[in-house]
Amino acid sequence: MAATKHKVQPSKIHVRKGDYVMVISGKDAGKKGKVIDVILKKGRIVVEKANMIKRHTKPSQSMPQGGIVQKEAPMASSNVMLYCQECKSVTRVSYKVTEDGKFRVCKKCGVNLPDKH
């Protein structure tokens, strides 16, 4: 039987598309950016201007000359932490329930985190 890679169970990821995060580990530690995409099945996210790779592309109709393209690659969601722009630090998320609904709140300063993407 052929060896198979360890499969990641689909899990709940602590950040959402549109959140502002800081990379806390890896080659891009310290960089900040928005979450562009969330891949739930693999437990990975794509952060703008972080984990940049170079992709050699063939010529196509959309890009007739082809060439080397730089783009963001997915990274493990555990490598990032939510960044609160009010208290200027990384933070965890707390939830506050009111008559208006359930809101995500910064653990450190108590400010509502943006929900609209």
C-alpha positions in Angstrom: 0.0 0.0 0.0 1.3 3.4 -1.0 2.2 5.9 1.8 -0.4 8.7 2.1 0.1 12.1 3.6 -1.6 13.0 6.9 -5.0 14.4 6.1 -6.1 17.5 8.0 -9.6 17.4 9.4 -11.8 20.3 8.4 -11.9 22.6 11.4 -13.1 25.9 12.6 -10.6 28.6 11.8 -10.2 31.5 14.2 -10.0 34.2 11.5 -12.4 35.2 8.8 -12.0 36.5 5.3 -11.4 40.2 5.5 -9.8 40.2 9.0 -6.6 42.1 9.6 -4.0 39.6 11.0 -0.3 39.5 11.9 1.9 36.5 10.9 3.5 35.2 14.2 5.7 32.4 12.9 7.6 31.4 9.8 9.7 33.4 7.3 7.2 36.3 7.2 6.8 36.7 11.0 5.9 40.2 11.9 4.1 41.1 8.6 0.5 42.3 8.8 -2.2 42.1 6.1 -5.8 41.2 5.3 -7.0 37.6 5.0 -7.8 37.2 1.2 -9.1 33.6 1.3 -9.9 30.8 3.8 -9.5 27.2 2.9 -11.5 25.3 5.5 -10.9 21.8 4.3 -7.1 22.2 4.6 -7.1 24.6 7.6 -5.1 27.2 5.6 -5.5 30.9 4.8 -4.1 33.3 2.3 -2.8 36.7 3.6 -2.0 39.6 1.3 1.7 40.3 0.8 2.7 37.4 3.0 4.2 34.0 2.0 4.9 35.2 -1.5 6.0 32.6 -4.1 7.2 32.8 -7.7 5.1 30.8 -10.2 6.4 30.1 -13.7 3.4 30.4 -16.0 2.9 29.3 -19.6 1.6 31.8 -22.1 -2.2 31.9 -22.1 -4.9 34.2 -23.6 -5.1 36.2 -20.4 -1.3 36.5 -20.2 0.1 36.1 -23.7 3.8 36.4 -22.8 3.8 34.0 -19.8 6.7 34.5 -17.4 7.4 34.5 -13.7 4.5 35.7 -11.5 4.6 36.5 -7.8 1.6 35.6 -5.7 0.5 34.7 -2.2 0.5 31.0 -1.2 -1.7 29.5 1.5 -0.2 29.2 5.0 -1.4 27.3 8.1 -4.0 29.3 10.1 -2.0 28.7 13.3 0.8 30.9 11.9 -1.4 34.0 12.2 -3.1 35.9 15.0 -5.8 38.5 14.8 -4.5 42.1 15.0 -6.6 44.8 16.7 -6.0 48.1 15.1 -7.4 50.0 18.1 -4.9 48.7 20.7 -2.2 48.0 18.1 -1.5 44.5 19.2 -2.3 40.9 18.5 -5.3 39.5 20.4 -7.7 36.7 20.8 -11.4 37.0 20.1 -14.2 37.1 22.7 -17.9 37.1 21.9 -20.4 39.6 23.3 -24.1 38.8 23.0 -26.6 41.7 23.1 -30.2 42.1 21.9 -28.7 43.3 18.6 -26.9 40.0 18.1 -23.6 38.3 18.7 -20.4 40.3 18.1 -16.7 39.5 18.1 -14.8 41.6 20.6 -11.0 42.2 21.2 -10.0 40.4 24.4 -7.5 43.2 25.3 -9.4 46.5 24.7 -13.1 45.3 24.3 -13.7 47.0 20.9 -16.0 45.4 18.5 -14.1 43.8 15.6 -15.4 44.4 12.1 -17.8 41.7 10.9 -18.6 43.1 7.4 -16.2 42.0 4.7 
